[in-house]
């Protein structure tokens, strides 16, 4: 489904350099189609992304619908920054994701 595909793209974009510079683990509690617990690990060696709990405790846990999650990572007109005002680590992370998308 679209959620799994989005995480597959993120997983493919994770590099050692991003892991070193970000040092954060993000957990998403998604409701709806393709929902459940998903994670993006930009802290442990090699990093990773996928279904289930992250290998280490998450620094940020976010709950949203799976539709909103997919939209957040695919809709260029609505950067995810608008979602979480005032959280600079999220902003840095999201700008990273958008820069990864451009490189892909």
For each residue, the residues with C-beta under 8 A, 3 or more apart:
1: 4 5 33 34
2: 5 6 33 34 66 70
3: 6 7 30 33 34 35 38 66 69 70
4: 1 7 8 34 51
5: 1 2 8 9
6: 2 3 9 10 69 70 73 74
7: 3 4 10 11 38 40 49 50 51
8: 4 5 11 12
9: 5 6 12 13 73 104
10: 6 7 13 14 40 49 73 97 100
11: 7 8 14 48 49 50
12: 8 9 104
13: 9 10 18 97 100 101 103 104
14: 10 11 18 19 40 41 42 46 47 48 49
15: 18 19 47
16: 19 20 45 46 47
17: 20 21
18: 13 14 15 21 22 42 47 96 100
19: 14 15 16 22 23 41 42 43 44 45 46 47
20: 16 17 23
21: 17 18
22: 18 19 42 43 92 93 96
23: 19 20 42 43
24: 42 43 59 60 89 93
25: 39 40 41 42 43 44 54 56 57 58 59 60
26: 39 40 41 42 54 58 59 60 61 62 93
27: 37 38 39 53 54 58 60 61 62
28: 37 38 39 40 61 62 63 64 69
29: 36 37 61 62 63 64
30: 3 34 35 36 37 38 63 64 65 66 69
31: 35 63 64 65 66
32: 35 65 66 67
33: 1 2 3 66 67
34: 1 2 3 4 30 66
35: 3 30 31 32 65 66
36: 29 30 51
37: 27 28 29 30 51 52 53
38: 3 7 27 28 30 49 50 51 52
39: 25 26 27 28 48 49 50 52 53 54 58
40: 7 10 14 25 26 28 47 48 49 54
41: 14 19 25 26 44 47 48 49 54 55 56
42: 14 18 19 22 23 24 25 26 47 93
43: 19 22 23 24 25 47 56 59
44: 19 25 41 47 48 55 56
45: 16 19
46: 14 16 19
47: 14 15 16 18 19 40 41 42 43 44
48: 11 14 39 40 41 44 55
49: 7 10 11 14 38 39 40 41
50: 7 11 38 39
51: 4 7 36 37 38
52: 37 38 39
53: 27 37 39
54: 25 26 27 39 40 41 57 58
55: 41 44 48
56: 25 41 43 44
57: 25 54
58: 25 26 27 39 54 61
59: 24 25 26 43 89
60: 24 25 26 27 87 89 90 93
61: 26 27 28 29 58
62: 26 27 28 29 84
63: 28 29 30 31
64: 28 29 30 31 68 69 72
65: 30 31 32 35 68 69
66: 2 3 30 31 32 33 34 35 69 70
67: 32 33 70 71
68: 64 65 71 72
69: 3 6 28 30 64 65 66 72 73
70: 2 3 6 66 67 73 74
71: 67 68 74 75 78
72: 64 68 69 75 78 80 83
73: 6 9 10 69 70 80 97 101
74: 6 70 71
75: 71 72 78
76: 79 98 101
77:
78: 71 72 75 82
79: 76 82 94 98
80: 72 73 83 84 90 94 97
81: 84 85 90 91 94 95
82: 78 79 85
83: 72 80 90
84: 62 80 81 87 90 91
85: 81 82
86:
87: 60 84 90 91
88: 91 92
89: 24 59 60 92 93
90: 60 80 81 83 84 87 93 94
91: 81 84 87 88 94 95
92: 22 88 89 95 96
93: 22 24 26 42 60 89 90 96 97
94: 79 80 81 90 91 97 98
95: 81 91 92 98 99
96: 18 22 92 93 99 100
97: 10 13 73 80 93 94 100 101
98: 76 79 94 95 101 102
99: 95 96 102 103
100: 10 13 18 96 97 103 104
101: 13 73 76 97 98 104
102: 98 99
103: 13 99 100
104: 9 12 13 100 101
